[in-house]
Amino acid sequence: MPTTDRAPVLYLSHGAPPLADDKRWTAELAAWSADLPRPEAVLMVSAHWEQAPISVSATSGDVPLTYDFWGFPQRYYDVTYDAPGAPALARSVARLLEPAGETLHQDPSRGLDHGAYVPLVEMFPEADVPVLQLSMPTLDPQRLFELGRRLAPLRDENVLVVGSGFTTHNLRWFDPSGGPDVAPPTPSSEFDQWAAEAVGSGDVDAVLDFLAKAPAPHEAHPRTEHWAPLYVALGAASVNGDVTGTSVIDGFWYGLSKRSWQFA
């Protein structure tokens, strides 16, 4: 049922499966979720699912997770997250896309990928909130922003829309030998500072045009899929063209910016 207050929108840096071993980051995610109003459902847009036409994951709640990573210890493949399915949310998404001439497809075999379940395990550990994952049908900034705008009415149904990516994502910088607190490369720290200012000031145009506006954009994002979920979040958060974002988590993890925002 619709609520009187709109649900917030999140963009978070989701880490990799070893995020579960980082006590500080897991505590930050848990504290963040504790301050959120309890949602009726979560709609996740992860960097790790690009599919056109636009699709949603399984809605039955009994489909295994998608372990879309390689070379990790077995314990990371033993993680489960049996959140309820969200068929009503899938119907709502389909209804919102229909006026734009888009037909929502469903992949009944698609479980949540690590961009979705890794942060959810920390934020909603009881796995008692229905979750639906939505694919990114493109990496085009304006199209994803408009997709987010079409999804914005879900907030009035107390649906938490979450874009899950990474504020900087260049795996050439990732060096486990240095530990998670290693000093970030200069391009990572410069991009992080720019992002904090651009998102914090609501400069949507700059964020969408980051390849031209941000420092070292091609180093921070050799490919843009981890930045792209932010476009959806900004669209869903846009109210009369205004976006108010608050940086909730900052700092770096193996040189990558884990900055994450909440939008009112």
Secondary structure by P-SEA (a helix, b strand, c coil): ccccbbbbbbbbbcccccccccaaaaaaaaaaaaacccccbbbbbcccccccccccccccccccccccccccccccccccccccccaaaaaaaaaaaccccbbbbbccccccccccaaaaaaacccccbbbbbbbcccccaaaaaaaaaaaccccccbbbbbbbcccccccccccccccccccccaaaaaaaaaaaaaaaacaaaaaaacccccccccccccccccaaaaaaaaaaaccccbbbbbbcbbbbcccccccccccc
